[in-house]
Amino acid sequence: MATPAAWHVRRPAEGSGLVLACDFSAAGRPVATFTELAELLTTGCALWVTAQPEPDEAVKMTGREHVARWAGDLRGRGPVRAVLGFCTGALYAGALAEEIARSQRRPRLILLDPEPARASMLTGFYESLVTRRFASVLSPADAEAALREGRRAAADDTTGGLTALADRLSALVREVVEPAFARVGLHGARVDEFVGLATSYLYWIAAADSCPARGRWATATALNGNTEGAGLRSFTAAERSGLLRRAVYLDVSHTDLMRSPETARLVDDLLTDDKES
């Protein structure tokens, strides 16, 4: 069978059920990925992780269109045992599980540090590029100017929602990246590649906002780390009420959650527990 275009196959297996994972993973990110989690799992299953479309397509897509793209690549590929989601990928996971349930038994839904899509996530990502990724090549004045423009973008009229904010911040990313890369002798395709990845991530968060958690997460088990403000800790008590079937809190950071043996053990248990749904 042909390799799925909308998925990265992280763990091939035949006849043991398919497990899907929703995440925006990029090479070199410090936060653990589903690739690391897959290496720790003992349950026999295939594991596929969402692949992003090209950046020029990603900027046009709604959350529903992302889900339709992934679901369309599953036709004829066997039953889905479970859908996993990390961070804002949990929003997509809930929507994907609902879509899959139209044609088979509802797959198990397992969420890891599930988070809502908020404007602060987009602005935080932009600010981290300025203050961390490019701190060594931006002058203090240039860095402050870039941060000031980011704050101005966030304060602009918000009637367009997160997509409008992604529009503004993606333009600012290019304004920061082009001169920063030029100072270290990188131009052209390298700039476009980095800007494309950053832009895709901004629109990934923005589009996730159209995939509501409430209702769709009602059958889910969430495994949450100990990082303040991450995962379920980013919801208010009122927002968490009735949101999930079950929540388990682990003594492991957001960064290390998917490389933790304890996380893998719990995911294995959930994948093999016939009483879960």
C-alpha positions as CSV (number, residue, x, y, z in Angstrom):
1,M,0.0,0.0,0.0
2,A,1.3,3.5,-0.9
3,T,2.8,5.7,1.8
4,P,0.2,8.1,3.1
5,A,0.8,11.7,1.9
6,A,-0.8,13.3,4.9
7,W,1.0,11.3,7.5
8,H,4.5,10.4,8.8
9,V,4.8,6.7,9.5
10,R,6.7,6.6,12.7
11,R,6.1,2.9,13.5
12,P,5.0,0.5,10.8
13,A,3.1,-2.6,11.8
14,E,0.7,-5.0,10.0
15,G,-2.6,-6.3,11.4
16,S,-2.3,-4.8,14.8
17,G,-4.4,-1.7,14.5
18,L,-3.6,1.8,13.6
19,V,-2.8,4.5,16.2
20,L,-2.9,8.1,15.0
21,A,-1.2,11.1,16.6
22,C,-1.8,14.8,16.0
23,D,1.1,17.1,16.6
24,F,3.2,19.7,14.8
25,S,6.6,18.3,15.1
26,A,9.7,19.8,13.6
27,A,13.3,18.7,13.5
28,G,15.4,20.0,16.4
29,R,12.6,21.1,18.7
30,P,13.5,20.6,22.4
31,V,10.0,19.3,23.3
32,A,9.8,15.5,22.9
33,T,7.8,14.2,19.9
34,F,5.7,11.2,19.2
35,T,8.7,9.6,17.5
36,E,10.3,9.4,20.9
37,L,7.1,8.1,22.6
38,A,6.8,5.4,19.9
39,E,10.2,4.1,20.7
40,L,9.1,3.5,24.3
41,L,5.7,1.8,23.6
42,T,5.5,-2.0,23.9
43,T,2.0,-2.4,22.5
44,G,2.0,-3.8,19.0
45,C,0.5,-1.1,16.7
46,A,1.3,1.1,13.8
47,L,1.8,4.8,14.7
48,W,1.3,7.6,12.2
49,V,1.8,11.3,13.0
50,T,0.1,14.1,11.2
51,A,2.1,15.7,8.3
52,Q,1.6,19.3,7.4
53,P,0.8,20.5,4.0
54,E,3.1,22.9,2.2
55,P,3.2,26.3,3.8
56,D,1.4,28.1,1.0
57,E,-1.5,25.7,1.5
58,A,-1.4,25.7,5.3
59,V,-2.1,29.5,5.4
60,K,-5.4,28.9,3.7
61,M,-6.7,25.9,5.6
62,T,-9.3,25.8,8.4
63,G,-9.2,23.2,11.2
64,R,-11.9,21.2,9.4
65,E,-9.9,21.1,6.2
66,H,-6.8,19.8,8.0
67,V,-8.9,17.1,9.6
68,A,-10.5,16.2,6.2
69,R,-7.1,15.9,4.6
70,W,-5.9,13.5,7.3
71,A,-9.1,11.5,7.3
72,G,-9.1,11.2,3.5
73,D,-5.7,9.5,3.6
74,L,-7.1,6.8,5.9
75,R,-9.6,5.2,3.5
76,G,-9.0,1.5,3.1
77,R,-6.2,1.4,5.6
78,G,-7.9,-0.6,8.4
79,P,-9.5,0.3,11.7
80,V,-8.1,3.0,13.9
81,R,-7.5,1.9,17.4
82,A,-6.8,5.2,19.0
83,V,-6.1,8.9,18.3
84,L,-3.6,10.8,20.4
85,G,-3.0,14.5,20.5
86,F,-0.3,16.6,22.1
87,C,-0.7,20.3,23.2
88,T,-3.0,22.1,20.6
89,G,-2.8,18.9,18.6
90,A,-5.4,17.6,21.1
91,L,-8.0,19.9,19.5
92,Y,-7.3,18.3,16.1
93,A,-7.3,14.8,17.7
94,G,-10.8,15.3,19.1
95,A,-12.1,16.4,15.7
96,L,-10.4,13.6,13.9
97,A,-11.7,10.9,16.3
98,E,-15.2,12.3,15.7
99,E,-14.7,12.1,12.0
100,I,-13.4,8.5,12.1
101,A,-16.3,7.5,14.3
102,R,-18.6,8.1,11.3
103,S,-17.3,5.0,9.6
104,Q,-16.1,2.7,12.4
105,R,-16.3,2.2,16.2
106,R,-15.2,5.4,17.9
107,P,-11.4,5.2,18.5
108,R,-9.9,5.7,21.9
109,L,-8.9,9.3,22.6
110,I,-5.7,9.9,24.5
111,L,-4.5,13.5,25.1
112,L,-1.1,14.6,26.3
113,D,-0.8,18.1,27.9
114,P,-3.9,19.1,25.9
115,E,-4.2,22.9,25.4
116,P,-6.7,25.3,23.9
117,A,-5.5,27.6,21.1
118,R,-4.9,31.1,22.5
119,A,-3.4,34.3,21.1
120,S,-0.7,34.1,23.8
121,M,0.6,30.9,22.1
122,L,1.1,32.7,18.8
123,T,2.7,35.8,20.4
124,G,4.8,33.6,22.7
125,F,6.2,31.7,19.7
126,Y,7.1,34.9,17.9
127,E,8.7,36.4,20.9
128,S,10.8,33.2,21.5
129,L,12.2,33.6,18.0
130,V,13.3,37.1,18.7
131,T,14.6,36.6,22.3
132,R,16.1,33.1,21.9
133,R,16.5,31.8,18.4
134,F,18.0,35.0,17.0
135,A,19.3,36.6,20.2
136,S,22.9,36.2,19.1
137,V,22.4,37.9,15.7
138,L,20.0,40.7,16.5
139,S,21.2,43.9,18.1
140,P,19.4,44.9,21.3
141,A,17.8,47.8,19.4
142,D,16.6,45.5,16.6
143,A,15.3,42.9,19.1
144,E,13.4,45.5,21.0
145,A,11.9,46.9,17.8
146,A,10.8,43.4,16.7
147,L,9.2,42.8,20.1
148,R,7.5,46.1,20.0
149,E,6.0,45.3,16.5
150,G,4.8,42.0,17.9
151,R,3.1,43.6,20.8
152,R,1.5,46.1,18.4
153,A,0.3,43.2,16.2
154,A,-1.3,41.5,19.2
155,A,-3.0,44.7,20.2
156,D,-4.5,45.4,16.8
157,D,-8.2,44.8,16.1
158,T,-8.9,41.2,16.9
159,T,-12.2,40.7,15.0
160,G,-10.4,38.4,12.6
161,G,-9.5,36.0,15.4
162,L,-6.3,34.0,15.6
163,T,-6.0,33.7,11.8
164,A,-5.7,37.5,11.5
165,L,-3.1,37.4,14.2
166,A,-1.2,34.7,12.4
167,D,-1.3,36.9,9.3
168,R,0.3,39.8,11.1
169,L,2.9,37.7,13.0
170,S,4.0,35.7,9.9
171,A,4.8,38.9,8.1
172,L,6.9,40.0,11.1
173,V,8.7,36.7,11.2
174,R,10.0,37.3,7.7
175,E,11.1,40.8,8.7
176,V,13.1,39.3,11.5
177,V,14.5,36.3,9.8
178,E,15.7,37.8,6.5
179,P,18.3,40.2,8.1
180,A,19.1,37.7,10.8
181,F,20.0,35.0,8.3
182,A,21.8,37.5,6.1
183,R,24.2,38.4,9.0
184,V,25.4,34.8,9.1
185,G,25.5,34.4,5.3
186,L,22.3,32.5,4.7
187,H,19.9,33.7,2.0
188,G,17.2,32.6,-0.4
189,A,15.9,29.0,0.0
190,R,17.2,28.8,3.6
191,V,15.2,31.9,4.6
192,D,12.1,30.6,2.8
193,E,12.4,27.2,4.4
194,F,12.6,28.6,8.0
195,V,9.9,31.2,7.4
196,G,7.6,28.6,5.8
197,L,8.0,26.3,8.9
198,A,7.4,29.2,11.3
199,T,4.4,30.4,9.3
200,S,2.9,26.9,9.1
201,Y,3.1,26.6,12.9
202,L,1.4,29.9,13.5
203,Y,-1.5,28.9,11.2
204,W,-1.6,25.4,12.8
205,I,-2.4,27.0,16.1
206,A,-4.9,29.5,14.6
207,A,-6.8,26.8,12.6
208,A,-7.0,24.6,15.7
209,D,-9.2,27.2,17.4
210,S,-12.1,26.1,15.1
211,C,-12.0,22.6,16.6
212,P,-13.8,22.9,20.0
213,A,-12.7,20.7,22.8
214,R,-15.9,20.5,24.8
215,G,-18.0,17.6,23.8
216,R,-15.3,16.1,21.6
217,W,-13.0,15.4,24.6
218,A,-15.8,13.8,26.7
219,T,-14.5,10.3,26.3
220,A,-10.8,11.2,26.5
221,T,-8.1,10.4,29.1
222,A,-5.5,13.2,29.5
223,L,-2.0,12.6,30.7
224,N,-0.7,15.9,32.0
225,G,2.7,17.0,33.0
226,N,3.8,19.3,35.9
227,T,4.8,22.4,33.9
228,E,2.8,25.4,35.2
229,G,0.5,26.9,32.6
230,A,0.9,23.9,30.2
231,G,-1.8,21.4,29.2
232,L,-4.7,21.2,31.5
233,R,-3.0,23.7,33.8
234,S,-3.7,26.4,31.2
235,F,-7.5,25.9,31.6
236,T,-9.4,27.5,34.5
237,A,-11.2,25.2,36.9
238,A,-14.5,26.1,35.3
239,E,-13.1,25.2,31.8
240,R,-11.8,21.9,33.1
241,S,-15.1,20.9,34.7
242,G,-16.8,18.1,32.7
243,L,-14.2,18.5,29.9
244,L,-12.7,15.0,30.0
245,R,-13.5,11.5,31.1
246,R,-10.3,11.3,33.2
247,A,-7.1,13.3,33.9
248,V,-3.9,11.8,35.2
249,Y,-1.2,14.2,36.4
250,L,2.5,13.1,36.1
251,D,5.6,14.5,37.7
252,V,7.3,15.2,34.4
253,S,7.8,18.4,32.5
254,H,5.9,19.4,29.3
255,T,9.2,19.2,27.4
256,D,9.9,15.6,28.5
257,L,6.3,14.3,28.7
258,M,6.7,12.2,25.5
259,R,10.1,10.8,26.3
260,S,9.0,9.7,29.8
261,P,8.8,5.9,30.4
262,E,5.9,6.6,32.8
263,T,3.9,8.3,30.0
264,A,4.7,5.4,27.7
265,R,3.5,2.9,30.3
266,L,0.2,4.7,30.8
267,V,-0.4,5.0,27.0
268,D,0.3,1.3,26.7
269,D,-2.2,0.6,29.4
270,L,-4.8,2.7,27.7
271,L,-4.2,1.1,24.3
272,T,-4.7,-2.4,25.7
273,D,-7.6,-1.7,28.2
274,D,-10.8,-3.0,26.5
275,K,-12.9,-1.2,29.1
276,E,-11.7,2.2,27.8
277,S,-13.4,3.8,24.9
